Amino acid sequence: MKGIAASLPALLSILLIAGCASTENQRRGEGLAVNTMTCGQADIGLDYHEDRSGLTITFGSDKMVLKQKESASGARFVDPDNDDTQFWNKGDTATLTIDGQALPLCLVPGAVEKPFIARGNEPFWRAVLEPGQLVVEQMGKEPLALRYEVVESGATGRTFEADGDGVRVSLKTASQLCRDSMTDMPYPQQVRLAINGEELHGCGGNPERLLRGTEWVVEDIGGRGIIDSSRVTLNFLAEQRVAGRASCNQFSGGWTLTGEELGFTRMASTRKACAPALMNQEDRFLSLLGEVRRFDIGRHGELLLVTEDGRQIRAFQSTD
């Protein structure tokens, strides 16, 4: 990993290859089987070496070997040629940093990032799952704060249960796309909350996980497609930064995500000149990107960036 190219496509390729860590059992040396984790939109395969000296990480047909280093907790692995490239596994989660660039928190299948926030409407409710505590809020009622236990754990979700003061609560998560019934904001988990047998439905998790961890390749700009053999990309990076290729030039800027909207700010690009058709396409893309107000995930996994008047930029995850 030494001498990583400064270009964004090279960086994203390395990010996707580099991967995450393993489960609690594997961290203790049990099993040492190939496993998977998801870091936002990045799916990572991994396998510990028998002597525990390293880990082979796979993404598609690419492989990478990292070496284990001492750590105060969990299992830490580092690129032998670049100390700024490492991941650190602690139980069901892992943090991954490549050349100082962080991917979303990596999770084993079915796990949730904490604090995990879920919400629903009609009637309004909100649940916050923190380490050791589940807080439930309902309109017109005092908040409940209860200790919980995990009663079901699988590749598609988790079930948490808590009881106290005559109240029994169950929170079930499923790793399936969910849209808020009032705002249409997409979320990575569907959630069912039961309070003394009364079941409520809603969405949970961080919508950023639906955007980050992959390079998005644009296939349509405002219903007019794109020029054959041209390339337009977006990469949602850490610290609310976005970058990619606009057709001819590289661009960068910021992105913001609230409970209802997605927007792009402070956009800038390089100044290389290309054929007029490419320059026109680039202008259309950057102009439309600046008008985006929300996003959605389509039925085939495509990213839809939508303006206030309904125009769209459509993109799919890169297969490079």
C-alpha positions as CSV (number, residue, x, y, z in Angstrom):
1,M,0.0,0.0,0.0
2,K,3.1,2.2,0.0
3,G,2.9,5.2,-2.4
4,I,-0.8,5.3,-2.8
5,A,-1.8,7.5,-5.8
6,A,-3.4,10.8,-4.9
7,S,-6.2,10.3,-7.4
8,L,-9.6,9.5,-6.0
9,P,-10.3,6.4,-8.1
10,A,-7.0,4.8,-6.8
11,L,-7.9,5.7,-3.3
12,L,-11.4,4.3,-3.5
13,S,-10.0,1.0,-5.0
14,I,-7.7,0.7,-2.1
15,L,-10.4,1.5,0.4
16,L,-12.7,-1.2,-1.0
17,I,-9.9,-3.9,-1.0
18,A,-8.6,-3.1,2.4
19,G,-11.5,-4.5,4.4
20,C,-12.4,-5.0,8.0
21,A,-12.0,-7.4,10.9
22,S,-13.7,-10.4,12.3
23,T,-16.2,-11.6,15.0
24,E,-15.5,-11.9,18.7
25,N,-14.9,-15.7,18.4
26,Q,-12.4,-15.2,15.7
27,R,-10.6,-12.5,17.6
28,R,-10.0,-15.0,20.4
29,G,-8.6,-17.4,17.9
30,E,-11.6,-19.7,17.6
31,G,-12.8,-20.8,14.2
32,L,-10.5,-18.7,12.1
33,A,-12.9,-19.2,9.2
34,V,-13.6,-16.8,6.3
35,N,-16.1,-14.2,7.3
36,T,-17.7,-11.1,5.9
37,M,-18.4,-7.6,7.1
38,T,-20.1,-4.6,5.6
39,C,-18.4,-1.1,5.8
40,G,-21.3,1.0,4.5
41,Q,-21.8,-0.3,1.0
42,A,-18.5,-2.2,0.9
43,D,-18.8,-6.0,1.4
44,I,-15.5,-7.5,2.7
45,G,-14.3,-11.1,2.9
46,L,-11.6,-12.0,5.4
47,D,-9.6,-15.0,6.8
48,Y,-7.2,-15.1,9.6
49,H,-3.9,-16.9,9.1
50,E,-3.4,-20.0,11.2
51,D,-0.5,-18.6,13.1
52,R,-2.5,-15.4,13.9
53,S,0.3,-13.3,12.3
54,G,-1.9,-11.7,9.7
55,L,-5.2,-11.5,7.9
56,T,-6.0,-12.0,4.2
57,I,-8.8,-9.6,3.1
58,T,-10.7,-10.0,-0.2
59,F,-12.9,-7.8,-2.2
60,G,-14.1,-9.4,-5.4
61,S,-11.0,-10.9,-7.0
62,D,-8.6,-8.6,-5.1
63,K,-6.6,-9.7,-2.1
64,M,-4.5,-7.9,0.5
65,V,-2.4,-9.2,3.5
66,L,-2.1,-7.1,6.7
67,K,0.0,-8.0,9.7
68,Q,-1.2,-8.2,13.3
69,K,0.1,-5.6,15.8
70,E,-0.2,-5.4,19.6
71,S,-3.3,-3.6,20.9
72,A,-4.8,-2.8,24.3
73,S,-8.1,-4.3,23.2
74,G,-9.5,-6.1,20.2
75,A,-7.4,-7.2,17.3
76,R,-5.4,-4.6,15.3
77,F,-3.9,-5.2,11.8
78,V,-1.7,-2.9,9.9
79,D,-0.3,-2.6,6.4
80,P,3.4,-3.4,6.8
81,D,4.3,-0.6,4.4
82,N,2.0,2.1,5.7
83,D,1.1,2.6,9.3
84,D,-1.8,4.9,8.3
85,T,-3.6,1.9,6.8
86,Q,-5.1,-0.4,9.5
87,F,-8.3,-1.8,10.9
88,W,-9.2,-2.6,14.4
89,N,-11.7,-5.2,15.3
90,K,-13.7,-5.1,18.6
91,G,-16.4,-7.8,18.7
92,D,-19.1,-7.3,16.0
93,T,-17.5,-4.0,14.7
94,A,-14.3,-2.8,13.2
95,T,-12.8,0.6,12.3
96,L,-10.9,0.8,9.0
97,T,-8.6,3.6,8.0
98,I,-6.7,3.7,4.7
99,D,-3.9,6.2,4.3
100,G,-5.8,8.3,6.9
101,Q,-9.1,8.0,5.2
102,A,-11.9,6.3,7.3
103,L,-14.6,4.0,5.9
104,P,-17.9,3.7,7.7
105,L,-17.9,1.5,10.8
106,C,-17.6,-2.1,9.6
107,L,-20.3,-4.5,11.0
108,V,-20.7,-8.3,10.9
109,P,-24.0,-9.4,9.1
110,G,-27.0,-8.4,11.1
111,A,-25.2,-6.2,13.6
112,V,-26.2,-2.6,14.3
113,E,-24.1,0.5,14.9
114,K,-24.5,2.0,18.4
115,P,-26.0,4.3,19.3
116,F,-28.7,2.8,17.1
117,I,-31.6,5.2,16.6
118,A,-35.0,4.0,15.3
119,R,-38.2,5.9,14.8
120,G,-41.8,5.6,13.6
121,N,-44.9,7.7,13.0
122,E,-48.7,7.5,13.6
123,P,-48.2,7.4,16.6
124,F,-44.7,8.9,16.9
125,W,-42.1,6.9,18.7
126,R,-38.3,6.9,19.0
127,A,-35.9,4.3,20.4
128,V,-32.2,4.7,21.1
129,L,-30.1,1.6,21.7
130,E,-26.9,2.4,23.5
131,P,-24.4,0.1,25.1
132,G,-26.3,-1.4,28.0
133,Q,-29.4,0.7,27.8
134,L,-32.5,1.1,25.6
135,V,-34.4,4.4,25.8
136,V,-37.9,4.5,24.4
137,E,-39.8,7.7,23.8
138,Q,-43.5,8.0,22.9
139,M,-45.7,11.1,22.4
140,G,-47.3,12.2,25.7
141,K,-45.5,9.6,27.8
142,E,-42.4,9.7,30.1
143,P,-39.3,8.1,28.4
144,L,-38.4,4.6,29.4
145,A,-34.8,3.7,30.1
146,L,-34.2,0.0,30.5
147,R,-31.3,-2.4,30.5
148,Y,-31.6,-4.9,27.7
149,E,-30.3,-8.3,26.5
150,V,-29.8,-9.7,23.0
151,V,-32.2,-12.7,22.6
152,E,-31.7,-13.4,18.9
153,S,-28.7,-12.8,16.7
154,G,-28.5,-13.7,13.0
155,A,-27.2,-12.6,9.7
156,T,-30.3,-10.6,8.9
157,G,-30.9,-8.8,12.2
158,R,-31.0,-8.7,16.0
159,T,-33.7,-8.9,18.7
160,F,-33.3,-6.9,21.9
161,E,-35.5,-7.3,24.9
162,A,-35.9,-5.3,28.1
163,D,-38.3,-5.1,31.0
164,G,-38.8,-3.2,34.2
165,D,-41.5,-1.3,36.2
166,G,-44.2,-3.4,34.6
167,V,-43.1,-2.7,31.1
168,R,-41.8,-5.3,28.6
169,V,-40.1,-4.0,25.4
170,S,-38.9,-5.9,22.4
171,L,-36.9,-4.2,19.6
172,K,-36.3,-6.2,16.4
173,T,-34.1,-5.0,13.5
174,A,-33.9,-6.4,10.0
175,S,-31.2,-5.4,7.4
176,Q,-33.7,-4.3,4.8
177,L,-34.2,-1.0,3.1
178,C,-36.9,1.1,4.9
179,R,-38.4,4.5,4.0
180,D,-39.8,6.9,6.6
181,S,-43.5,7.2,6.2
182,M,-43.5,11.0,6.5
183,T,-40.2,12.1,4.9
184,D,-39.4,9.2,2.5
185,M,-35.9,9.2,3.8
186,P,-34.3,5.8,3.2
187,Y,-32.8,3.9,6.1
188,P,-30.7,0.7,6.2
189,Q,-32.9,-1.2,8.7
190,Q,-36.6,-2.1,9.2
191,V,-37.6,-2.0,12.9
192,R,-40.4,-3.5,14.9
193,L,-40.9,-2.1,18.5
194,A,-43.3,-4.0,20.8
195,I,-44.3,-2.4,24.2
196,N,-46.4,-4.8,26.4
197,G,-47.5,-6.6,23.2
198,E,-48.5,-3.5,21.2
199,E,-46.4,-3.5,18.0
200,L,-45.1,-0.4,16.2
201,H,-43.2,-0.3,12.9
202,G,-40.5,2.1,11.8
203,C,-37.0,2.6,10.4
204,G,-33.6,2.7,11.9
205,G,-29.9,3.1,11.5
206,N,-27.8,5.8,9.8
207,P,-28.8,6.7,6.2
208,E,-25.1,7.6,5.5
209,R,-24.4,3.8,5.4
210,L,-26.5,3.7,2.2
211,L,-24.2,6.3,0.5
212,R,-20.7,5.6,1.7
213,G,-18.2,2.8,1.1
214,T,-18.4,2.6,-2.7
215,E,-17.9,4.6,-5.9
216,W,-21.1,5.4,-7.7
217,V,-21.0,5.5,-11.5
218,V,-23.6,7.8,-13.1
219,E,-25.7,6.3,-15.9
220,D,-28.2,9.1,-16.4
221,I,-28.3,12.8,-15.9
222,G,-31.8,14.4,-15.9
223,G,-33.3,11.7,-18.2
224,R,-30.8,12.3,-21.0
225,G,-28.4,9.4,-20.3
226,I,-24.6,10.0,-20.7
227,I,-22.2,10.1,-23.6
228,D,-20.9,6.6,-24.6
229,S,-17.5,5.8,-23.1
230,S,-17.6,8.9,-20.8
231,R,-17.3,8.4,-17.1
232,V,-19.1,10.4,-14.3
233,T,-18.6,9.2,-10.7
234,L,-19.4,10.2,-7.1
235,N,-17.7,9.2,-3.9
236,F,-19.2,10.0,-0.5
237,L,-16.1,10.3,1.8
238,A,-15.6,10.9,5.5
239,E,-16.0,14.3,7.1
240,Q,-18.8,15.1,4.8
241,R,-16.6,15.4,1.7
242,V,-17.7,14.3,-1.8
243,A,-15.4,13.9,-4.8
244,G,-15.4,12.2,-8.2
245,R,-15.2,12.8,-12.0
246,A,-17.7,15.1,-13.7
247,S,-16.9,13.9,-17.3
248,C,-13.7,15.8,-18.1
249,N,-12.6,17.2,-14.8
250,Q,-12.3,15.9,-11.2
251,F,-14.6,17.7,-8.7
252,S,-14.8,17.9,-5.0
253,G,-17.0,19.6,-2.3
254,G,-19.1,18.9,0.7
255,W,-22.4,17.1,1.4
256,T,-24.9,17.4,4.2
257,L,-27.6,14.9,5.2
258,T,-30.4,15.9,7.6
259,G,-33.6,14.0,8.6
260,E,-35.3,15.1,5.4
261,E,-32.7,16.3,2.9
262,L,-29.4,15.6,1.1
263,G,-27.5,18.5,-0.3
264,F,-24.1,19.4,-1.9
265,T,-22.1,22.5,-1.1
266,R,-18.7,24.2,-1.9
267,M,-18.3,22.4,-5.2
268,A,-15.1,23.0,-7.2
269,S,-13.4,21.3,-10.1
270,T,-10.2,21.2,-12.0
271,R,-9.9,23.2,-15.3
272,K,-8.9,20.8,-18.0
273,A,-10.5,21.4,-21.4
274,C,-12.2,18.5,-23.3
275,A,-14.5,18.1,-26.3
276,P,-17.5,20.4,-26.3
277,A,-19.9,17.5,-25.8
278,L,-18.1,16.4,-22.7
279,M,-17.9,19.9,-21.3
280,N,-21.6,20.3,-21.8
281,Q,-22.3,17.1,-20.0
282,E,-20.1,18.1,-17.2
283,D,-21.9,21.4,-16.8
284,R,-25.3,19.6,-16.7
285,F,-24.1,17.2,-14.1
286,L,-22.6,19.7,-11.7
287,S,-25.5,22.1,-12.2
288,L,-28.1,19.3,-11.4
289,L,-26.0,18.0,-8.5
290,G,-26.2,21.5,-6.9
291,E,-30.0,21.3,-7.0
292,V,-30.3,17.8,-5.4
293,R,-32.5,17.9,-2.3
294,R,-32.9,14.2,-1.4
295,F,-31.8,10.7,-2.3
296,D,-33.4,7.2,-2.7
297,I,-32.2,3.7,-3.4
298,G,-34.0,2.1,-6.4
299,R,-35.3,-1.5,-6.8
300,H,-32.0,-2.6,-8.4
301,G,-29.8,-1.0,-5.8
302,E,-29.2,2.2,-7.8
303,L,-28.6,5.6,-6.2
304,L,-31.2,8.2,-7.1
305,L,-30.3,11.9,-6.4
306,V,-33.5,13.9,-6.7
307,T,-34.1,17.6,-7.1
308,E,-37.0,19.5,-5.7
309,D,-38.8,19.4,-9.0
310,G,-38.2,15.6,-9.5
311,R,-35.3,15.6,-11.9
312,Q,-32.8,12.8,-11.1
313,I,-29.2,11.7,-11.3
314,R,-29.1,7.9,-11.5
315,A,-25.9,5.9,-10.5
316,F,-24.9,2.3,-9.8
317,Q,-22.1,1.0,-7.7
318,S,-18.8,0.6,-9.5
319,T,-17.8,-2.9,-10.5
320,D,-14.2,-1.9,-11.2
